[in-house]
């Protein structure tokens, strides 16, 4: 297949031309995509389904003229009857690893969490856990996350808790509120919002 991108700022000429093969097995369980472009980029992607619940993905983006744009990643996803699990390993100038897990405890209650580790400054860890309760027109969400504090000169961690409540008043109008609190700086905030959905548009505020 052939692809032409017009109006791009990645090249002085303002366009990028790419070509490459695409393969998809019968039933769509295996897909292979490769692209080579005039800008020096060579990309490849693999998607493989294993059984009815597993999927493996891998991709590589190599730039012959700008090595800092090189990216490679591989991921695995599993979907069970009432739970899901995913993990990913990537390289983008540094090694990154992540995993996520969700489970439906009750028909209205979901629990989950994720963690991301980046091999910079020894090891940077970002993670969060949360719960979501939804019944009828009411939805309540709570989450706690941990991440490096950008204001800290010694690389300390910051923890933040968020609670959100959304009430659907009609098929088009929803109202919501959010309360957040962060530690150790003890910052807090309360906000309210609305969302109105038209047939082809959405208004939020």
C-alpha positions as CSV (number, residue, x, y, z in Angstrom):
1,X,0.0,0.0,0.0
2,X,1.0,3.6,-0.5
3,X,0.4,6.6,1.8
4,X,0.9,10.3,1.1
5,X,0.9,12.9,4.0
6,X,0.4,16.5,2.9
7,X,1.0,19.6,5.0
8,X,3.4,18.0,7.5
9,X,6.2,19.9,9.3
10,X,8.5,16.9,9.7
11,X,10.0,17.6,6.3
12,X,10.9,20.9,4.6
13,X,9.1,19.7,1.4
14,X,5.9,19.6,3.4
15,X,4.9,16.0,2.5
16,X,5.8,12.4,3.4
17,X,5.4,9.4,1.1
18,X,5.4,5.9,2.6
19,X,5.0,2.5,1.1
20,X,5.0,-1.0,2.4
21,X,3.2,-4.4,2.6
22,X,0.2,-5.2,4.8
23,X,-0.8,-8.8,5.7
24,X,-3.9,-10.1,7.5
25,X,-4.6,-13.7,8.0
26,X,-8.0,-15.3,7.4
27,X,-10.1,-14.6,10.5
28,X,-8.0,-11.6,11.4
29,X,-5.9,-13.4,14.0
30,X,-2.6,-12.2,12.6
31,X,-1.8,-8.8,11.1
32,X,1.6,-7.5,9.9
33,X,2.2,-4.0,8.7
34,X,5.4,-2.4,7.4
35,X,6.1,1.1,6.1
36,X,9.2,2.8,4.7
37,X,9.2,6.6,4.0
38,X,11.2,9.2,2.1
39,X,11.9,10.9,5.5
40,X,14.0,8.0,6.6
41,X,11.5,6.3,8.8
42,X,11.0,2.5,8.8
43,X,8.0,1.2,10.8
44,X,6.7,-2.3,11.5
45,X,3.8,-3.6,13.6
46,X,2.6,-7.1,14.5
47,X,-0.7,-8.1,16.1
48,X,-1.3,-11.7,17.0
49,X,-4.3,-13.1,18.8
50,X,-3.8,-16.2,21.0
51,X,-6.9,-18.1,21.7
52,X,-10.1,-16.2,22.5
53,X,-8.7,-14.1,25.3
54,X,-5.0,-13.2,24.6
55,X,-3.5,-10.7,22.3
56,X,0.2,-9.9,21.6
57,X,1.3,-6.7,20.0
58,X,4.8,-5.4,18.9
59,X,5.9,-2.4,17.0
60,X,9.2,-0.8,16.0
61,X,9.8,2.7,14.6
62,X,13.3,3.4,13.4
63,X,14.5,6.7,11.9
64,X,17.7,6.4,9.9
65,X,18.4,10.2,9.9
66,X,17.3,11.0,13.5
67,X,18.1,8.1,16.0
68,X,16.4,10.0,18.9
69,X,13.1,9.2,17.3
70,X,13.6,5.5,17.5
71,X,10.9,3.7,19.5
72,X,10.2,0.0,20.2
73,X,7.5,-1.7,22.3
74,X,5.8,-5.0,22.9
75,X,2.6,-5.7,24.9
76,X,0.4,-8.5,26.1
77,X,-3.3,-8.3,26.9
78,X,-5.6,-10.9,28.5
79,X,-9.4,-10.5,28.9
80,X,-11.1,-12.9,31.3
81,X,-14.7,-13.4,32.2
82,X,-14.7,-10.6,34.8
83,X,-11.1,-9.3,34.8
84,X,-8.4,-8.0,32.5
85,X,-4.6,-7.8,32.6
86,X,-2.1,-6.0,30.5
87,X,1.6,-5.5,30.4
88,X,3.9,-3.5,28.2
89,X,7.7,-3.0,27.7
90,X,9.0,-0.2,25.6
91,X,12.2,1.6,24.7
92,X,12.2,5.4,23.9
93,X,15.6,6.7,24.8
94,X,15.0,4.9,28.1
95,X,13.5,1.6,29.2
96,X,9.8,1.7,30.3
97,X,7.7,-1.1,31.7
98,X,4.1,-1.1,32.8
99,X,1.2,-3.3,33.9
100,X,-2.5,-2.9,34.6
101,X,-5.3,-5.0,36.2
102,X,-9.0,-4.5,36.5
103,X,-11.7,-6.7,37.9
104,X,-15.5,-6.6,38.3
105,X,-16.3,-7.5,41.9
106,X,-20.0,-6.8,41.6
107,X,-22.2,-5.9,38.6
108,X,-21.9,-2.2,39.7
109,X,-18.4,-2.3,41.2
110,X,-15.0,-2.3,39.4
111,X,-11.6,-2.2,41.0
112,X,-8.2,-1.7,39.2
113,X,-4.8,-0.3,39.2
114,X,-1.7,0.3,37.0
115,X,2.0,0.9,37.5
116,X,4.6,2.4,35.2
117,X,8.4,2.2,35.8
118,X,10.9,4.3,33.9
119,X,14.7,3.7,34.1
120,X,15.7,7.3,34.8
121,X,17.2,8.7,38.0
122,X,17.8,5.1,39.2
123,X,14.0,4.1,38.8
124,X,10.9,6.3,38.6
125,X,7.7,4.6,39.6
126,X,4.2,6.0,38.8
127,X,1.2,4.1,40.0
128,X,-2.5,4.4,40.8
129,X,-5.4,2.3,42.2
130,X,-9.0,3.1,41.9
131,X,-12.6,1.9,42.2
132,X,-15.8,2.8,40.2
133,X,-19.4,2.3,41.3
134,X,-22.1,2.8,38.8
135,X,-25.8,2.1,39.3
136,X,-28.7,3.6,37.4
137,X,-28.0,7.3,36.8
138,X,-25.3,7.6,39.4
139,X,-21.5,7.0,39.0
140,X,-18.9,7.4,41.8
141,X,-15.2,7.0,41.3
142,X,-12.3,7.2,43.7
143,X,-8.6,6.9,42.9
144,X,-5.2,7.3,44.6
145,X,-2.0,7.8,42.6
146,X,1.7,8.1,43.3
147,X,4.2,10.0,41.1
148,X,7.4,12.0,41.4
149,X,6.9,15.6,42.7
150,X,8.0,18.0,40.0
151,X,8.5,20.7,42.7
152,X,10.9,18.6,44.8
153,X,14.6,19.1,44.3
154,X,15.4,15.7,45.8
155,X,13.0,13.6,43.7
156,X,10.4,13.0,46.5
157,X,7.1,11.4,45.6
158,X,3.6,13.0,45.7
159,X,0.4,11.2,46.5
160,X,-3.0,12.5,45.3
161,X,-6.5,11.3,46.1
162,X,-9.5,12.1,43.9
163,X,-13.2,11.5,44.3
164,X,-15.7,12.1,41.5
165,X,-19.5,11.9,41.4
166,X,-21.6,12.1,38.2
167,X,-25.4,12.3,38.0
168,X,-27.1,11.8,34.6
169,X,-30.2,14.0,34.8
170,X,-31.4,13.0,31.3
171,X,-30.2,11.3,28.2
172,X,-28.4,14.5,27.2
173,X,-27.5,16.3,30.4
174,X,-25.0,15.1,33.1
175,X,-23.7,17.0,36.2
176,X,-20.6,16.1,38.1
177,X,-18.3,17.2,40.9
178,X,-14.7,16.3,41.9
179,X,-12.7,16.6,45.1
180,X,-9.0,16.2,45.1
181,X,-6.3,16.3,47.8
182,X,-2.5,15.9,47.5
183,X,0.1,15.0,50.1
184,X,2.6,16.2,51.4
185,X,1.9,19.7,50.0
186,X,-1.7,19.5,51.3
187,X,-3.2,21.1,48.2
188,X,-7.0,20.5,47.7
189,X,-9.6,21.5,45.2
190,X,-13.3,21.2,44.5
191,X,-14.8,21.6,41.1
192,X,-18.1,21.1,39.4
193,X,-18.9,20.5,35.8
194,X,-21.7,19.8,33.3
195,X,-22.0,18.0,30.0
196,X,-24.7,18.4,27.4
197,X,-24.7,16.1,24.4
198,X,-26.3,17.1,21.1
199,X,-26.8,14.7,18.2
200,X,-23.5,15.7,16.6
201,X,-21.8,17.8,19.2
202,X,-21.0,18.0,22.9
203,X,-20.8,21.0,25.3
204,X,-18.8,20.8,28.5
205,X,-18.1,23.4,31.2
